[in-house]
Amino acid sequence: MKKITKQVFLTALTSVLATSVLAVTAPAAHAITPLACGNRTDLLKVTYHTSTHGKRDLCFANAGTATFGGDTWLHEIKTGNNRVQWFGDGKWQPAYIIDKWTTYSFPNHPGGVRMDKIWIE
């Protein structure tokens, strides 16, 4: 009886350890990827400027967060097939997630609004 109990315990322990090793070593499924925009409309397209590089467009695919330099000003977001928020002035903005296929611009702020990060859900 003792031998069977020991064997069951060792089998269960081996299962738990194997599962935990797989969980720790499993890579992230996706990471946000910056891309050239081209003609694709399904990507997140961010129009922004910096004091050193001027105005630029950059597109992103996949879920995750991209960090921008400290002097980045956001002009427009076209979400494509993504749900998005940006981080600026110490908080994630807007208070809600911008839905797919939405253009979000800042006509009352012609110089743009501060942006430190952008996040795709």
SEMI-527852 format. One line per 8 residues: number of its first residue (from 1); their letters; for each residue z, y, x of N, C-alpha, C. Coordinates in nm, 4 decimals. Atoms other than C-alpha are relative to their C-alpha. Example, Ala and Ser with C-alpha at 12.3 -4.5 7.8 and 13.67 -1.06 7.14 Angstrom:
# residues 2
1 = AS = 0.0000/-0.1190/0.0890/0.7800/-0.4500/1.2300/0.0000/0.1200/0.0900; -0.0060/-0.1190/-0.0820/0.7140/-0.1060/1.3670/0.0730/0.1090/-0.0770
This chain:
# residues 121
1 = MKKITKQV = 0.0000/-0.1195/0.0812/0.0000/0.0000/0.0000/0.0000/0.1258/0.0855; -0.0077/-0.1161/-0.0871/0.0856/0.2400/0.2794/-0.1345/0.0280/0.0663; 0.1295/-0.0158/-0.0655/-0.2500/0.1772/0.4489/-0.1008/0.0677/-0.0926; 0.0909/-0.0603/0.0974/-0.4424/0.2699/0.1311/0.0346/0.1479/-0.0204; -0.0431/-0.1387/0.0178/-0.2374/0.5901/0.0812/-0.0413/0.0841/0.1203; 0.0378/-0.0720/-0.1218/-0.2970/0.6916/0.4436/-0.1510/0.0223/0.0037; 0.1459/-0.0106/-0.0014/-0.6712/0.6238/0.4103/-0.0479/0.1048/-0.1013; 0.0349/-0.0994/0.1021/-0.6953/0.8313/0.0888/0.0331/0.1402/0.0501
9 = FLTALTSV = -0.0414/-0.1302/-0.0537/-0.5040/1.1168/0.2538/-0.0964/0.0480/0.1089; 0.0919/-0.0381/-0.1084/-0.7281/1.1149/0.5637/-0.1395/0.0343/-0.0528; 0.1296/-0.0296/0.0614/-1.0439/1.1060/0.3504/0.0016/0.1371/-0.0673; -0.0117/-0.1308/0.0670/-0.9239/1.4027/0.1428/0.0094/0.1118/0.1025; -0.0143/-0.1012/-0.1037/-0.8229/1.5971/0.4550/-0.1336/0.0264/0.0698; 0.1320/-0.0148/-0.0617/-1.1624/1.5320/0.6163/-0.0927/0.0797/-0.0896; 0.0832/-0.0745/0.0962/-1.3352/1.6598/0.3017/0.0344/0.1479/-0.0008; -0.0446/-0.1397/0.0023/-1.1277/1.9786/0.2939/-0.0420/0.0718/0.1276
17 = LATSVLAV = 0.0376/-0.0626/-0.1278/-1.1874/2.0494/0.6647/-0.1506/0.0217/0.0097; 0.1451/-0.0141/-0.0050/-1.5621/1.9893/0.6370/-0.0460/0.1143/-0.0891; 0.0350/-0.1088/0.0918/-1.5851/2.2239/0.3385/0.0365/0.1349/0.0591; -0.0417/-0.1297/-0.0553/-1.3891/2.4992/0.5133/-0.0863/0.0384/0.1196; 0.0879/-0.0310/-0.1133/-1.6056/2.4735/0.8279/-0.1344/0.0494/-0.0517; 0.1268/-0.0452/0.0571/-1.9207/2.5049/0.6175/0.0131/0.1394/-0.0586; -0.0193/-0.1315/0.0604/-1.7766/2.8053/0.4337/0.0102/0.1082/0.1059; -0.0170/-0.0996/-0.1053/-1.6861/2.9856/0.7567/-0.1299/0.0236/0.0748
25 = TAPAAHAI = 0.1200/-0.0149/-0.0818/-2.0149/2.9195/0.9362/-0.1259/0.0297/-0.0805; 0.1187/-0.0273/0.0811/-2.2522/2.9771/0.6424/-0.0434/0.1454/0.0184; 0.0464/-0.1366/-0.0196/-2.4702/3.2854/0.7124/-0.0153/0.0734/-0.1324; 0.0222/-0.0802/0.1196/-2.5090/3.5718/0.4660/-0.1405/-0.0275/-0.0519; 0.1291/0.0316/0.0598/-2.7922/3.5125/0.2230/-0.1031/0.1094/0.0273; 0.0927/-0.1102/-0.0198/-2.9488/3.8566/0.2611/0.0720/0.1164/0.0674; -0.0511/-0.1252/-0.0543/-2.9015/4.1774/0.4511/-0.1050/0.1059/-0.0282; 0.0937/-0.1071/0.0300/-3.0556/4.5117/0.3641/-0.0981/0.0148/0.1172
33 = TPLACGNR = 0.1042/-0.0044/-0.1023/-3.3836/4.5468/0.5519/-0.0828/0.1270/-0.0146; 0.0878/-0.1173/0.0060/-3.5556/4.8797/0.6321/-0.1451/-0.0416/0.0249; 0.1426/0.0334/-0.0087/-3.9343/4.8646/0.5905/-0.0848/0.1257/-0.0104; 0.0978/-0.1049/0.0290/-4.2404/5.0859/0.5991/-0.0338/-0.0112/-0.1485; 0.0165/0.0012/0.1454/-4.3081/5.1866/0.2408/-0.1347/-0.0541/-0.0460; 0.1315/0.0439/0.0457/-4.6825/5.1281/0.2125/-0.0212/0.0358/-0.1463; 0.0276/-0.0246/0.1421/-4.7967/5.1016/-0.1489/0.0927/-0.0774/-0.0929; -0.0879/0.0807/0.0845/-4.5157/4.8782/-0.2739/0.0901/0.0896/-0.0840
41 = TDLLKVTY = -0.0862/-0.0761/0.0902/-4.3238/5.0074/-0.5732/0.1298/-0.0738/-0.0323; -0.1199/0.0783/0.0306/-4.0617/4.7291/-0.5924/0.1141/0.0256/0.0983; -0.1023/-0.0289/-0.1002/-3.8729/4.8503/-0.2822/0.0796/0.1240/-0.0371; -0.0755/-0.1244/0.0096/-3.5970/5.1098/-0.2734/-0.0658/0.0991/0.0951; 0.0604/-0.1041/-0.0837/-3.7647/5.4287/-0.1450/0.0944/0.1194/0.0047; -0.0925/-0.1108/-0.0208/-3.5388/5.6983/0.0013/-0.0744/0.1112/0.0733; 0.0547/-0.1177/-0.0666/-3.6691/6.0464/0.0825/0.1181/0.0845/0.0436; -0.1149/-0.0704/-0.0555/-3.4273/6.2289/0.3128/-0.0455/0.0850/0.1180
49 = HTSTHGKR = 0.0301/-0.0716/-0.1246/-3.4119/6.4691/0.6057/0.1248/0.0080/0.0869; -0.1070/-0.0256/-0.0962/-3.2049/6.5207/0.9172/-0.0395/0.1232/0.0799; 0.0310/-0.1196/-0.0783/-3.1793/6.8262/1.1416/-0.0881/-0.0335/0.1203; 0.0792/0.0362/-0.1178/-3.3416/6.6337/1.4289/-0.1343/-0.0641/-0.0321; 0.1238/0.0726/0.0313/-3.6126/6.4331/1.2504/-0.0784/0.0572/-0.1173; 0.0708/-0.0549/0.1153/-3.7111/6.6465/0.9519/0.0000/-0.0950/-0.1177; 0.0076/0.0770/0.1244/-3.8156/6.4952/0.6193/-0.0710/-0.1332/0.0250; 0.0552/0.1341/-0.0183/-3.8869/6.1204/0.6028/0.0132/-0.0819/-0.1271
57 = DLCFANAG = -0.0118/0.1028/0.1029/-3.9456/5.8334/0.3633/0.0321/-0.1310/0.0702; -0.0322/0.1314/-0.0526/-3.7893/5.4957/0.4288/0.0252/-0.0916/-0.1179; -0.0191/0.0969/0.1078/-3.7946/5.1856/0.2125/0.0918/-0.1128/0.0464; -0.0936/0.1084/-0.0278/-3.5458/4.9003/0.1885/-0.0238/-0.1147/-0.0965; 0.0023/0.1206/0.0828/-3.5435/4.5438/0.0580/0.1312/-0.0738/0.0216; -0.1176/0.0876/-0.0051/-3.2585/4.2995/-0.0081/0.1296/0.0770/-0.0242; -0.1312/-0.0593/0.0297/-2.8969/4.3629/-0.1032/0.0736/0.0336/0.1287; -0.0807/-0.0378/-0.1143/-2.6584/4.5372/0.1340/0.0126/0.1497/0.0130
65 = TATFGGDT = -0.0249/-0.1413/-0.0257/-2.5662/4.8728/0.2856/-0.0683/0.0416/0.1289; 0.0585/-0.0593/-0.1205/-2.7583/5.0889/0.5335/0.0748/0.1300/0.0285; -0.0720/-0.1198/-0.0411/-2.5794/5.3610/0.7296/-0.0966/0.0972/0.0649; 0.0830/-0.1065/-0.0557/-2.7472/5.6923/0.8143/0.0859/0.0856/0.0926; -0.0730/-0.0906/-0.0888/-2.6527/5.9540/1.0727/0.0794/0.1032/-0.0787; -0.0895/-0.0953/0.0649/-2.3975/6.2248/0.9985/-0.0656/0.1229/-0.0582; 0.0653/-0.1205/0.0514/-2.6536/6.4965/0.9247/-0.1176/-0.0347/-0.0912; 0.1068/0.0467/0.0884/-2.8586/6.3175/0.6565/0.0162/0.0609/-0.1387
73 = WLHEIKTG = 0.0012/-0.0632/0.1316/-2.9553/6.4915/0.3336/-0.1035/-0.0688/-0.0866; 0.0818/0.0777/0.0925/-3.0959/6.2963/0.0412/-0.0779/0.0925/-0.0926; 0.0849/-0.0761/0.0915/-3.3895/6.4391/-0.1560/-0.0337/-0.0780/-0.1268; 0.0444/0.0777/0.1154/-3.5004/6.1526/-0.3805/0.0201/-0.1487/0.0264; -0.0100/0.1456/-0.0029/-3.4378/5.7875/-0.4585/-0.0941/-0.0538/-0.1072; 0.0780/0.0773/0.0967/-3.6926/5.5599/-0.6243/0.0501/-0.1427/0.0145; -0.0725/0.1263/-0.0130/-3.5021/5.2423/-0.6985/-0.0899/-0.1233/0.0055; 0.0827/0.1204/0.0049/-3.7965/5.0066/-0.7514/0.0723/-0.1074/-0.0784
81 = NNRVQWFG = -0.0640/0.1127/0.0688/-3.6654/4.6653/-0.8502/0.1428/-0.0220/0.0526; -0.1339/0.0051/-0.0587/-3.3126/4.7480/-0.7244/0.0964/0.0872/-0.0794; -0.1069/-0.0849/0.0545/-2.9811/4.8876/-0.8468/0.0718/0.0588/0.1202; -0.0327/-0.0736/-0.1222/-2.8497/5.1526/-0.6074/0.1106/0.1031/-0.0213; -0.0889/-0.1162/-0.0109/-2.5738/5.4001/-0.5118/-0.0096/0.0522/0.1424; -0.0098/-0.0537/-0.1354/-2.5362/5.6315/-0.2133/0.1415/0.0503/0.0230; -0.1321/-0.0473/-0.0385/-2.2246/5.7371/-0.0235/-0.0161/0.1341/0.0692; 0.0021/-0.1332/-0.0585/-2.1766/6.1060/0.0504/0.1171/0.0794/-0.0527
89 = DGKWQPAY = -0.1162/-0.0818/0.0373/-1.8971/6.3612/0.0374/0.1223/-0.0862/-0.0308; -0.1201/0.0829/0.0111/-1.6410/6.0805/0.0685/0.0076/-0.0927/-0.1195; -0.0056/0.0919/0.1152/-1.7397/5.8754/-0.2388/-0.1381/-0.0575/-0.0283; 0.1257/0.0600/0.0450/-2.0038/5.6437/-0.3820/-0.0494/0.0781/-0.1197; 0.0575/-0.0842/0.1045/-2.2390/5.8408/-0.6038/-0.1268/-0.0627/-0.0555; -0.0848/-0.0563/0.1032/-2.3161/5.8656/-0.8836/0.1110/-0.0987/-0.0360; -0.1122/0.0852/0.0403/-2.0122/5.7168/-1.0573/-0.0493/-0.1343/-0.0560; 0.0608/0.1224/0.0525/-2.2453/5.4560/-1.2115/-0.1096/-0.0443/0.0974
97 = IIDKWTTY = 0.1089/0.0508/-0.0843/-2.5069/5.2378/-1.0408/-0.1321/0.0437/-0.0619; 0.1325/-0.0423/0.0480/-2.8607/5.3788/-1.0688/-0.0811/-0.1265/-0.0278; 0.0684/0.1208/0.0448/-3.0659/5.1223/-1.2602/-0.1371/-0.0172/0.0652; 0.1336/0.0326/-0.0511/-3.3931/4.9541/-1.1605/-0.1044/0.0941/-0.0590; 0.1174/-0.0763/0.0413/-3.7221/5.1470/-1.1860/0.0356/0.1428/-0.0414; -0.0458/-0.1354/0.0292/-3.5507/5.4878/-1.1813/-0.0307/0.0912/0.1184; 0.0140/-0.1033/-0.1035/-3.6400/5.8037/-0.9890/0.1162/0.0960/-0.0185; -0.1189/-0.0843/0.0031/-3.3325/6.0084/-0.9027/-0.0228/0.1100/0.1027
105 = SFPNHPGG = 0.0241/-0.1104/-0.0927/-3.3926/6.3532/-0.7533/0.0993/0.1128/-0.0257; -0.1000/-0.1048/0.0014/-3.1991/6.6741/-0.6976/-0.0647/0.1373/-0.0104; 0.0691/-0.1288/0.0136/-3.3867/6.9757/-0.8379/0.0937/0.1196/0.0160; -0.0947/-0.1109/-0.0149/-3.0696/7.1892/-0.8335/0.0517/0.0137/0.1426; -0.0392/-0.0025/-0.1413/-3.0175/7.1129/-0.4636/-0.1259/-0.0150/0.0847; 0.1282/0.0119/-0.0699/-3.3507/7.1924/-0.2926/0.0133/-0.0515/0.1436; -0.0205/0.0527/-0.1351/-3.2024/7.1058/0.0496/0.0502/-0.1421/0.0007; -0.0510/0.1361/0.0100/-3.0823/6.7680/-0.0769/0.1509/-0.0028/-0.0096
113 = VRMDKIWI = -0.1449/0.0210/0.0040/-2.7331/6.6240/-0.1048/0.0381/-0.0925/0.1148; -0.0463/0.0777/-0.1156/-2.5283/6.4677/0.1725/-0.0038/-0.1499/-0.0293; 0.0041/0.1459/0.0131/-2.5810/6.0951/0.2311/0.0378/-0.0622/0.1339; -0.0403/0.0744/-0.1195/-2.4012/5.8721/0.4831/-0.0478/-0.1449/-0.0048; 0.0394/0.1398/0.0181/-2.4942/5.5314/0.3370/-0.0787/-0.0140/-0.1295; 0.0677/0.0350/0.1243/-2.7168/5.3741/0.0749/0.0301/-0.1493/-0.0224; -0.0404/0.1356/0.0327/-2.6286/5.0504/-0.1064/-0.0914/-0.0569/-0.1080; 0.0748/0.0750/0.1021/-2.8442/4.7985/-0.2931/0.0906/-0.1109/-0.0481
121 = E = -0.0848/0.1032/0.0609/-2.6510/4.5777/-0.5325/-0.0602/-0.1374/0.0208
